[in-house]
Every structure is written in C-alpha cells, then in structure tokens.
Amino acid sequence: MLEHDANPTISKSTGLPRKRFYRARAHSNPLSDSHFPIPICPSEVDYSLHYPQLFPSNDQLHRSKKIEFADIGCGFGGLLISLSTLFPETLMIGMELRDKVTEYVKERILALRVANPGQYQNVSVVRTNSMKYIPNYFEKAQLSKMFFLFPDPHFKEKNHRRRVISPHLLDEYAYTLRAGGIIYTITDVEELGEWMKSCLENHPLFEALTAEELEVDPAVKLLSSATEEGQKVARNEGQTFQAVYRRISAAP
C-alpha cells in the first residue's frame, strides 16, 4: 500500500498534501517571540537539509551555489513552485512564520520531488521571522530577487510598524540584495500598495523598473497568478497594486 493511501492528509489523486489539514490563522504577529532554531550567520545555514540532492553534505568549502531568491511570507508556496521550474538552476527559499503553513510547503515540495525526479530540487522553505532574521540567512549582496506578495496590511496606524515593507527594513533588504537585484511587491489593498511604493520610491538605494522592463520580466507575470491570495483576488475580479524596484549601487 502506498503511503498516501493510508494518510488522509495526502490527496490520492495528486499525491500532494491537502491544504485543509494545514490551515492556520491568516495573520501572525511578526513582533512576537517565537521558538524555532535560527542560524547564527549565513554560513551556518545547512544547505544539505534544504537541497539534499544538490548538497549531500553541509560542506561550506564545496558550496558552489548560494540561495538567490527569497519569497518573504511565502504562504502555501505557489510562487516558489512556479519559480522553481522557471529558474531551474537558481536556489530559492520561502520564509514563513506560521508553523502549519511551513509544514504544508515542506510536504508539497517533497511530494513534487518524488513525482518529478530531478525537478524541484532547487526550492525549499524555512519557518522563521524574516522581519528579525534576514541577516542570519543571507550575506551582503547575496540575493538577486526578493518577493513580498500580498503581505499582511496591518490596517491600524499603530500596527504599521509590523508591515514587512518599511524604511528600516528596506535597509536590510538592500544589504542582502546585489546591485541590480529586484524587489517585487503586490497587494489588493490600495493603501498598502501606496505605502510600499512610497517606501521604495523614497529609499536612496532603489529605483522603479520601467514599463518595458516589467513587460519582459517573467517573474512579474507570476505576481498576481501564482499564489492562493492572487487567485482569490482574480476570482473576485479585484484590483491589485504592484511595485517592482531595482537595487542600485550606492553613490560613490
């Protein structure tokens, strides 16, 4: 008997985990203390746990690649799964605070690896608080893309400090992004969209992509369609607001 035949959390038809067994609260307080292991520094991130086929052992000396894409608040992993086959040579990771949702993404990736030998080996997920621990995972100028798709709006003004895009946090993101690296943001909340665009527009290390650049960027096409939240907005014929900005070099 196959394992998923006896496991109600696995769909018999697809072999993938069922989301209803991994549901969690839609929002979490990113400023609260949570208990999960945190690497002391980026060199302590164990690639053999995340990408076992590519890195059979946690050997820093022979690490030929590093993570380049980070999906912050990755939810159920829809964007990661789409990016994995679109950029098969690029290592990427999702960062999610909710425990059950992280477990779902882990199981989803494992099931896809089994069903598609040789594929999805470049994608992983970690439970962590990205608002606190980005520098623990990524070195200076390590990343080429960061994604912030449909983040918690934190509507109340007193909670704006919890927003994942802010002037202070953009300093950290700029540190981990290489020159030419791109931040992608999208939301269905107009006020939040204006907030994120304003934060990026006013930061000295970011500039907006042109309309022509947005048109030819394959990642842009996934912003509104790859995630559960984006698909829900599309079903409801809702409007989205995106801001896509490039990390520029500091002035000499």
Secondary structure, 3 states (H helix, E strand, C coil): CCHHHHCCCECCCCCCECHHHCCCCCCCCCCCCCCCCCCCCHHHCCHHHHCCCCCCCCCHHHCCCCEEEEEECCCCCHHHHHHHHHCCCCEEEEEECCHHHHHHHHHHHHHHHHHCCCCCCCEEEEECCHHHHHHHHCCCCCEEEEEEECCCCCCCHHHHHHCCCCHHHHHHHHHHEEEEEEEEEEECCHHHHHHHHHHHHCCCCEEECCHHHHHHCCCHHHCCCCCHHHHHHHHCCCCCEEEEEEECCCCC
